[in-house]
Amino acid sequence: MALSRVVTRAASSMRASSSFLGAANPSRPSYRTAQAAKRLSQPPLQRSFASSRPFEIKKYTEDHEWIELPDSGNTGTIGVSKYAADALGDVVYVELPTVGLEVGAGDTIGAVESVKSASDIMTPVSGVVTEANSLLEEKPATINKSPEDQGWIARIRIENTEELESLMSEEEYQKFTDEVKADDEAGH
């Protein structure tokens, strides 16, 4: 049945049932009209909308890890970049760090294995691992699907936020990966 016929039938059906809803007697408002008027006389409800996590800082390493630090607190989230996830190919296994592990900037905290290769995951900053993304144990391919969101590796309580200053901003990292791609294409 054509869409226009469906819409026409639905409109006819609504007109036919309007007398049942009280619209046939204009002196008596329908139940729906009374309810709408009641809602309009009340103060509007405050509605909160979901949004992406607010963050103050997101930095990258030359080894293609990222760290995101919320605007409050000193616990950052670490993961591998989209560039790294694409280069790895289909991830089949993730070795996660142990909660409570004390690490220094550049220390290995885990590994990612794919059908193409394996790669260590290094922490960009010093601190203590407070959480590991257990979802990756069951669904390691989450790194491929959402490397900079649901595919995060670990959360770390940062000892020295000044270490973030030596890392690249998103814009600097984009420029860096563009140069790496250009070098690869040129055969270097």
FIKE-655242 format. One record per atom (N, C-alpha, C, CB): residue in one letter; x, y, z. Coordinates in pm, whole numbers, padded with zeros to 5 digits, always signed. Atoms other than C-alpha are relative to their C-alpha. Last residue first. Glycine has a CB too. Example, Ala and Ser with C-alpha at 12.3 -4.5 7.8 and 13.67 -1.06 7.14 Angstrom:
S-00082-00119-00006
S+01367-00106+00714
S-00077+00109+00073
S+00041+00046-00142
A+00089-00119+00000
A+01230-00450+00780
A+00090+00120+00000
A-00099+00003+00125
END
This chain:
H-00105-00019-00102
H+06062+00596+00427
H-00016-00092+00115
H+00001+00140+00049
G-00089+00117-00009
G+05858+00471+00131
G+00112+00017+00099
G+00057-00031-00134
A-00121-00032+00074
A+05695+00801+00028
A+00103-00113+00009
A+00061+00131+00053
E+00033+00000+00142
E+05356+00661+00133
E+00123+00030-00086
E-00109+00103-00029
D+00030+00138+00042
D+05492+00572+00474
D-00027-00008-00150
D-00121-00054+00078
D-00127+00073+00003
D+05650+00918+00513
D-00020-00145-00047
D+00066+00002+00140
A-00074-00052+00116
A+05320+01084+00418
A+00133-00072-00014
A+00023+00154+00012
K+00064+00055+00121
K+05131+00864+00666
K+00076+00042-00125
K-00147+00045-00009
V-00033+00143+00001
V+05379+00952+00944
V-00059-00066-00125
V-00054-00070+00129
E-00141+00012+00042
E+05347+01322+00856
E+00043-00146-00007
E+00092+00077+00097
D-00003-00036+00143
D+04965+01303+00873
D+00142-00012-00054
D-00053+00144-00021
T+00043+00118+00074
T+05001+01117+01205
T-00006+00027-00150
T-00136-00047+00049
F-00100+00106-00013
F+05210+01402+01350
F-00040-00122-00082
F+00018-00039+00147
K-00111-00040+00088
K+04972+01672+01220
K+00109-00109-00001
K+00061+00136+00046
Q+00051+00014+00137
Q+04680+01489+01382
Q+00109+00035-00101
Q-00123+00090-00021
Y+00000+00143+00031
Y+04883+01454+01703
Y-00050-00023-00143
Y-00087-00077+00100
E-00139+00041+00022
E+04957+01827+01709
E+00008-00147-00039
E+00083+00026+00127
E-00043-00061+00126
E+04586+01906+01663
E+00144-00039-00034
E-00011+00154+00008
E+00068+00069+00111
E+04480+01659+01934
E+00049+00054-00134
E-00153+00017+00011
S+00144-00031+00003
S+04742+01802+02171
S-00062-00077-00116
S-00025+00156-00015
M+00057-00076+00111
M+05079+01627+02197
M-00149+00026+00020
M+00021-00074-00132
L+00079+00076+00096
L+05249+01519+02521
L-00062+00091-00105
L-00109-00080+00071
S-00090+00051+00104
S+05530+01697+02707
S-00073-00080-00108
S+00106-00086+00062
E-00049-00110+00083
E+05282+01909+02907
E+00091-00048-00113
E+00074+00100+00085
L+00092-00017+00114
L+05103+01598+03038
L+00052+00106-00098
L-00139+00040+00050
E-00043+00092+00106
E+05405+01520+03260
E-00087+00013-00124
E-00004-00145+00051
E-00095-00072+00087
E+05315+01834+03459
E+00052-00090-00112
E+00118+00053+00083
T+00071-00048+00119
T+05014+01639+03592
T+00090+00079-00094
T-00119+00086+00041
N-00057-00129+00037
N+05245+01452+03830
N-00066+00048-00130
N+00155-00010-00016
E-00085-00056-00106
E+05110+01157+04027
E+00045+00141-00032
E+00122-00089+00023
I-00123-00064+00046
I+04820+01071+03797
I+00076+00062+00117
I-00031+00108-00106
R-00009-00118-00086
R+04559+00828+03924
R+00138+00061-00027
R-00020-00036+00154
I-00118-00015-00083
I+04527+00594+03626
I-00009+00128+00082
I+00126+00002-00087
R+00007-00130-00066
R+04231+00457+03437
R+00117+00005+00098
R-00138+00023+00072
A-00010-00009-00146
A+04288+00174+03194
A-00023+00142+00047
A+00137-00049+00047
I-00075+00111-00060
I+04245+00045+02838
I-00005+00005+00153
I+00146+00004-00048
W-00109-00045-00087
W+03980+00262+02669
W+00064-00120+00069
W-00052+00101+00106
G-00117+00087+00008
G+03779+00088+02397
G+00117+00047+00085
G+00045-00012-00140
Q+00027+00123-00073
Q+03446+00251+02492
Q+00121-00095+00003
Q-00118-00072-00062
D+00115-00015-00087
D+03573+00597+02387
D-00017-00131+00078
D-00130+00034-00082
E-00018-00117-00084
E+03891+00659+02191
E-00123+00029+00085
E+00034+00121-00085
P-00130-00007-00069
P+03927+00315+02036
P+00015+00118+00096
P+00108+00006-00100
S+00009-00124-00078
S+03556+00265+01959
S+00129+00023+00079
S-00120-00006+00096
K+00126-00070+00022
K+03506-00008+01699
K-00005+00136+00067
K-00114-00084+00050
N+00016-00036+00141
N+03862-00133+01674
N-00122+00087-00023
N-00009-00125-00086
I-00107-00096+00033
I+03924-00122+02050
I-00011+00043-00145
I+00140-00062+00027
T+00052-00131-00037
T+03585-00288+02102
T+00105+00107-00030
T-00039+00003+00150
A+00024-00077+00123
A+03740-00579+01911
A-00063+00136+00029
A-00089-00078-00095
P-00120-00078+00034
P+03873-00705+02247
P-00019+00087-00125
P+00117-00093-00021
K+00020-00058+00133
K+03520-00806+02351
K+00119+00087-00039
K-00131+00083-00004
E+00104+00074+00072
E+03534-01040+02651
E-00014+00046-00144
E-00133+00015+00072
E-00031+00142-00016
E+03862-00920+02801
E-00098-00086-00079
E-00003-00040+00148
L-00094+00042+00104
L+03805-00574+02654
L+00042-00146+00012
L+00122+00088+00003
L+00075+00027+00123
L+03493-00523+02867
L+00092-00055-00109
L-00071+00128-00049
S+00025+00145+00008
S+03722-00553+03172
S-00083-00038-00123
S-00070-00048+00126
N+00125+00017+00074
N+03845-00196+03115
N-00026-00149-00026
N+00005+00078-00135
A-00029+00054+00133
A+04110-00168+03386
A-00134-00029-00067
A+00089-00131+00008
E+00105+00080+00065
E+04073+00054+03691
E+00051-00049-00135
E-00132+00082-00017
T+00116+00010-00089
T+04284+00244+03945
T-00110-00087-00057
T-00054+00137+00029
V+00116+00048+00075
V+04629+00209+03786
V-00116-00020+00098
V+00032-00133-00077
V+00047+00130-00048
V+04872+00414+03997
V-00125-00037-00080
V-00029+00003+00154
G+00114+00007-00089
G+05074+00703+03860
G-00031-00140+00044
G-00119+00060-00065
S-00023+00078-00121
S+05332+00822+03610
S-00125-00002+00086
S+00119+00056+00081
V-00030-00072-00124
V+05223+00945+03269
V+00026-00097+00114
V-00116+00095+00037
P-00061-00129+00031
P+05196+00836+02903
P+00045+00077+00124
P-00097+00083-00078
T+00070-00110-00065
T+05137+00473+03001
T+00071+00132-00031
T-00008-00023+00152
M-00078-00073-00098
M+05265+00225+02750
M-00082+00113+00060
M+00128+00056-00064
I+00070-00124-00034
I+05064-00038+02566
I+00082+00066+00110
I-00151-00026+00045
D+00010-00036-00141
D+05278-00305+02405
D-00079+00129+00014
D+00140+00016+00063
S-00060-00127-00037
S+05199-00413+02050
S-00018+00023+00149
S-00061+00116-00080
A+00022-00025-00143
A+05119-00740+01881
A+00074+00128+00035
A+00049-00121+00089
S-00117-00016-00085
S+05079-00794+01509
S-00039+00010+00146
S+00080+00125-00041
K-00121-00048+00068
K+04853-00849+01208
K+00124-00002+00087
K-00022+00138-00050
V-00032+00100+00103
V+04566-01063+01345
V+00128+00039-00074
V-00117-00015-00100
S+00095+00000+00111
S+04573-00842+01651
S+00039-00108-00098
S-00005+00138-00069
E-00034+00092+00106
E+04732-00850+01993
E-00108+00004-00106
E+00020-00143+00054
V+00110+00022+00092
V+04722-00557+02233
V+00050-00093-00109
V-00055+00135-00059
A-00031+00028+00140
A+04951-00537+02533
A-00129-00022-00078
A+00092-00124-00011
G+00081+00105+00061
G+04957-00412+02889
G+00044-00022-00143
G-00149+00035+00006
I+00109+00037-00092
I+05099-00154+03129
I-00089-00111-00057
I-00086+00123+00031
T+00099+00086+00064
T+05440-00097+02971
T-00106-00038+00103
T+00066-00127-00060
D+00001+00141-00040
D+05622+00192+03136
D-00109-00076-00075
D-00020-00014+00152
G-00069+00084+00098
G+05662+00517+02939
G+00005-00147+00036
G+00137+00049-00018
A+00029-00037+00139
A+05574+00745+03230
A+00084-00085-00094
A+00027+00152-00024
G-00064-00125+00038
G+05625+00553+03554
G-00035+00030-00144
G+00154-00005+00020
V-00074-00008+00126
V+05393+00289+03690
V+00064+00137-00016
V-00093-00031-00119
E-00066-00130+00004
E+05243+00171+04020
E+00089+00003-00124
E+00083+00027+00131
L-00135-00002+00058
L+05005-00123+03968
L+00054+00143-00002
L-00001-00060-00142
G-00096-00021-00108
G+04704-00099+04201
G+00144+00006-00049
G-00014-00109+00102
V+00038-00114-00083
V+04465-00248+03946
V+00097+00007+00118
V-00149-00013+00050
T+00055+00037-00130
T+04654-00492+03726
T-00033+00127+00078
T+00099-00089+00080
P-00084-00018-00118
P+04708-00388+03365
P-00075-00043+00127
P+00045+00147+00012
L+00030-00120-00078
L+04509-00540+03080
L+00093+00012+00120
L-00146-00001+00046
E-00053+00025-00134
E+04633-00785+02818
E-00016+00130+00077
E+00151-00048-00005
V-00054-00116-00071
V+04406-00742+02516
V+00047-00046+00137
V-00106+00115+00012
Y-00032+00020-00142
Y+04334-01016+02263
Y+00058+00129+00057
Y+00101-00117+00017
V+00053+00128-00046
V+04183-01045+01913
V+00027-00027+00148
V+00059-00111-00081
V-00056+00034-00131
V+04221-00692+01774
V-00068-00127+00050
V-00018+00118+00102
D+00097+00060-00091
D+04133-00678+01403
D+00067-00045+00130
D-00069-00118-00067
G+00094+00095+00061
G+04379-00446+01230
G-00089-00058+00109
G+00076-00113-00075
L-00007+00135-00058
L+04668-00293+01420
L-00084-00100-00076
L-00044+00004+00145
A-00126+00063+00043
A+04704+00010+01190
A+00011-00144+00053
A+00121+00084+00050
D+00009+00029+00144
D+04337+00106+01232
D+00125-00074-00049
D-00020+00130-00080
A+00098+00108+00015
A+04362+00075+01611
A-00015-00040-00147
A-00137+00044+00057
A-00062+00126-00041
A+04682+00281+01610
A-00096-00117-00020
A+00043+00007+00146
Y-00107+00027+00096
Y+04524+00566+01408
Y+00064-00136+00033
Y+00107+00113+00003
K+00068+00057+00117
K+04212+00547+01625
K+00103-00037-00105
K-00103+00101-00058
S+00067-00091+00093
S+04436+00609+01923
S-00069-00075-00113
S+00101+00099-00058
V-00076-00012+00124
V+04516+00361+02198
V-00082+00084-00097
V+00032-00141-00061
G+00038+00092+00106
G+04378+00409+02547
G+00092+00014-00119
G-00144+00024-00042
I-00103+00029+00100
I+04433+00579+02882
I-00056-00097-00103
I+00128-00060+00066
T+00034+00121+00074
T+04177+00745+03111
T+00099-00016-00113
T-00146+00005-00054
G+00010-00005+00145
G+04302+00999+03362
G-00036-00135-00058
G+00130+00050-00060
T+00003+00134+00058
T+04243+01033+03735
T-00025+00011-00150
T-00109-00088+00069
N-00130+00032+00057
N+04354+01368+03879
N+00007-00143-00053
N+00107+00022+00103
G-00066+00122-00042
G+04026+01529+03965
G+00132-00021-00070
G-00090-00117-00024
S-00014+00005-00145
S+03804+01779+03793
S+00066-00132+00035
S-00138+00015+00071
D-00028-00133-00051
D+03824+01885+03429
D+00004+00005+00152
D-00102+00097-00051
P+00120-00082-00023
P+03851+01524+03326
P+00037+00133+00064
P-00100-00075+00089
L+00011-00038-00140
L+04190+01399+03203
L-00123+00088+00018
L+00128+00074+00048
E+00104-00101-00013
E+04208+01205+02878
E-00016+00028+00149
E-00136-00046-00065
I+00047-00012-00137
I+04518+01010+02791
I-00096+00116+00006
I+00118+00019+00101
W+00059-00127-00040
W+04610+00886+02448
W-00034-00005+00147
W-00126+00032-00085
E+00090+00011-00114
E+04842+00617+02315
E-00058+00139+00027
E+00074-00056+00127
H+00143+00009+00034
H+04979+00637+01962
H-00090-00039+00117
H-00019-00098-00110
D+00026+00144+00010
D+05350+00569+02034
D-00149-00029-00018
D+00052-00071+00125
E-00049+00042+00132
E+05422+00935+01957
E-00020-00149-00022
E+00148+00035-00015
T-00143+00029+00005
T+05204+01013+02258
T+00040-00034-00144
T+00037-00117+00096
Y-00044+00119+00074
Y+04865+01183+02270
Y+00151-00016+00009
Y-00044+00008-00147
K-00134-00006+00055
K+04686+01432+02497
K+00038-00135-00062
K+00102+00040+00109
K-00021+00129+00066
K+04327+01501+02590
K+00133+00013-00072
K-00120-00038-00100
I-00123+00028+00073
I+04275+01774+02848
I-00008-00137-00066
I+00123+00008+00094
E-00080-00119+00013
E+03974+01945+03000
E+00118-00025-00093
E+00049+00047+00137
F-00140+00018-00037
F+03720+01677+02961
F+00076+00128-00030
F+00062-00119-00075
P-00079-00122+00011
P+03344+01674+02964
P+00145-00032+00035
P-00056+00112+00093
R-00072-00033-00123
R+03205+01330+02900
R+00075+00131-00019
R+00098-00114+00039
S-00126+00070-00010
S+02971+01334+02604
S+00070+00046+00127
S+00088+00025-00125
S-00098-00056+00092
S+02623+01456+02666
S+00128-00078+00016
S+00024+00152+00026
A-00129+00068-00002
A+02310+01326+02822
A+00092+00067-00100
A-00017-00151-00032
F-00029+00077+00119
F+02034+01581+02853
F+00136-00065+00014
F-00007+00088-00126
S-00143+00007+00026
S+01894+01710+03174
S+00021-00091-00120
S+00079-00052+00125
R-00038+00120+00072
R+01537+01823+03186
R+00149+00001-00022
R-00075-00011-00133
Q-00139-00015+00040
Q+01401+02068+03434
Q+00043-00132-00061
Q+00091+00040+00122
L-00094+00089-00066
L+01025+02030+03432
L+00141+00032-00048
L-00035-00149-00027
P-00065+00103+00082
P+00825+02328+03319
P+00098-00083+00083
P+00073+00066-00119
P-00133-00044+00043
P+00613+02505+03579
P+00067-00112-00080
P+00087+00040+00121
Q-00104+00037-00095
Q+00252+02385+03579
Q+00134+00051-00049
Q+00005-00153+00020
S+00011-00087-00116
S-00028+02565+03390
S+00106-00030+00106
S-00138-00012+00062
L-00047-00134+00033
L+00077+02409+03060
L-00004+00093+00120
L-00083+00057-00113
R-00146+00003+00013
R+00044+02057+03201
R+00056+00139-00027
R+00042-00095-00112
K-00055+00020-00133
K-00312+02127+03320
K+00152+00001-00004
K-00050-00131+00061
A+00014-00128-00069
A-00407+02269+02979
A+00060-00010+00140
A-00148+00043+00007
A-00098-00090+00060
A-00273+01953+02811
A-00002+00135+00070
A-00026+00017-00150
Q-00131+00041-00049
Q-00471+01734+03052
Q+00110+00091-00055
Q+00028-00145-00040
A-00008-00037-00141
A-00790+01927+02980
A+00136-00035+00058
A-00112-00068+00081
T-00015-00145-00004
T-00733+01899+02605
T+00013+00047+00144
T-00120+00069-00068
R-00136-00033+00044
R-00673+01524+02636
R+00024+00150+00005
R+00024-00052-00142
Y-00090+00037-00109
Y-00990+01477+02840
Y+00143+00040-00036
Y-00010-00152+00028
S-00034+00141-00011
S-01187+01662+02575
S+00094-00023+00117
S+00064-00051-00131
P-00135+00037+00047
P-01325+02006+02631
P+00026-00149+00021
P+00106+00083+00074
R-00063+00084-00102
R-01703+02038+02663
R+00139-00043-00049
R-00088-00126+00032
S+00018-00065-00129
S-01865+02326+02473
S+00066-00078+00113
S-00148+00018+00029
P-00098-00106-00024
P-01715+02201+02144
P-00016+00068+00134
P-00009+00101-00108
N+00073-00096-00082
N-01910+01873+02161
N+00096+00113+00037
N-00060-00068+00127
A+00127-00026+00068
A-01779+01662+01873
A-00083+00103+00077
A-00081-00130-00015
A-00015-00113+00090
A-01423+01692+02005
A-00132+00034-00068
A+00106-00028-00104
G+00064-00118-00055
G-01505+01471+02303
G+00008+00120-00091
G+00060+00033+00129
L-00090-00069-00090
L-01265+01187+02236
L-00058+00130+00054
L+00130+00028-00070
F-00017+00082-00118
F-01539+00969+02087
F+00087+00071+00104
F+00061-00136-00038
S+00122-00019-00078
S-01629+01246+01844
S+00006-00080+00129
S-00124-00041-00082
S-00007-00125-00076
S-01265+01249+01733
S-00127+00025+00080
S+00025+00116-00094
S-00003+00025-00144
S-01278+00881+01640
S+00000+00128+00080
S+00120-00082+00035
A+00115+00081-00039
A-01395+00941+01283
A-00002-00021+00150
A+00003-00135-00072
R+00119-00086+00006
R-01148+01224+01233
R-00123-00076+00048
R-00022+00053-00145
M-00008-00096-00110
M-00862+01003+01356
M-00122+00092+00001
M+00128+00082-00010
S+00028+00073-00123
S-00965+00719+01125
S+00001+00094+00119
S+00101-00113+00020
S+00143+00027-00002
S-00977+00953+00829
S-00040-00068+00128
S-00041-00085-00120
A+00066-00128-00025
A-00625+01080+00913
A-00151-00019+00005
A+00037+00102-00110
A-00023-00035-00140
A-00493+00724+00942
A-00070+00130+00035
A+00151+00011+00029
R+00084+00086-00083
R-00654+00627+00611
R+00016+00035+00147
R+00034-00148-00023
T+00138-00041+00020
T-00497+00929+00436
T-00093-00083+00087
T-00040-00013-00147
V+00017-00126-00069
V-00152+00854+00584
V-00145+00046-00011
V+00095+00107-00056
V-00007+00029-00143
V-00171+00490+00476
V-00026+00127+00080
V+00138-00061+00036
R+00126+00063-00039
R-00289+00592+00131
R-00003-00029+00148
R-00022-00129-00079
S+00104-00104-00004
S+00001+00839+00095
S-00135-00059+00038
S-00010+00069-00136
L-00008-00077-00123
L+00249+00566+00196
L-00110+00105+00007
L+00136+00066+00012
A-00080-00121+00010
A+00138+00341-00088
A-00007+00078+00130
A-00048+00088-00118
M+00086-00116+00000
M+00000+00000+00000
M+00091+00123+00000
M-00098-00001+00123
END
